[in-house]
């Protein structure tokens, strides 16, 4: 299983980190909907107290992920 993950990430820890940030960003953007679905609107308040506005934090993480992924793919393309 680890070999599949490494192959999916092109044997690059930077790309794996980028994927992790993207997933985390998407989850932060879905906090409000998850709170409504679970019937606990206080989830958004708790996350907001920890990280600020979860929607903006998610967008920032997605932007960082895109820049990181683009930079790493560019350097991989130059190497080959």
C-alpha positions in Angstrom: 0.0 0.0 0.0 2.9 2.3 0.8 4.3 1.8 -2.7 0.9 2.8 -4.2 0.9 6.0 -2.2 4.5 6.8 -3.1 3.7 6.2 -6.8 0.6 8.4 -6.6 2.8 11.2 -5.1 5.5 10.6 -7.8 7.9 9.6 -5.0 7.9 13.2 -3.7 7.2 14.2 -0.1 6.5 17.7 -1.3 3.7 16.5 -3.5 2.3 14.3 -0.7 2.4 17.5 1.6 0.6 19.4 -1.1 -2.2 16.8 -1.3 -2.5 16.8 2.5 -2.9 20.6 2.5 -5.5 20.4 -0.2 -7.6 17.8 1.7 -7.2 19.8 4.9 -8.3 22.9 3.1 -11.4 21.2 1.6 -12.3 19.8 5.1 -12.1 23.3 6.6 -14.4 24.7 3.9 -16.9 22.0 4.7 -17.0 22.6 8.5 -20.2 24.6 8.3 -22.1 22.0 6.2 -20.8 19.2 8.4 -22.1 21.0 11.5 -25.5 21.3 10.0 -25.5 17.7 8.8 -24.4 16.4 12.2 -26.9 18.6 14.0 -24.2 20.4 16.0 -23.9 24.1 14.9 -21.3 24.7 17.6 -18.7 22.8 15.6 -18.2 25.9 13.4 -17.8 28.1 16.5 -15.2 25.7 18.0 -13.2 25.6 14.8 -13.5 29.4 14.4 -12.1 29.8 17.9 -9.1 27.6 16.9 -8.2 28.8 13.4 -10.3 31.9 12.7 -12.7 31.8 9.8 -12.7 28.2 8.6 -13.7 29.1 5.0 -10.8 31.5 4.6 -8.4 29.2 6.3 -9.5 26.5 3.9 -9.0 28.8 0.9 -5.5 29.8 2.0 -4.5 26.1 2.5 -5.8 25.3 -1.0 -3.8 28.2 -2.5 -0.7 27.1 -0.7 -1.3 23.6 -1.9 -1.7 24.7 -5.5 1.5 26.8 -5.5 3.5 24.0 -3.8 2.3 21.4 -6.3 2.9 23.6 -9.3 6.5 24.4 -8.1 7.3 20.8 -7.5 5.9 19.6 -10.8 7.9 22.3 -12.5 11.1 21.1 -10.9 10.3 17.5 -11.7 9.7 18.4 -15.3 13.1 20.2 -15.5 14.9 17.2 -14.1 13.7 14.9 -16.8 
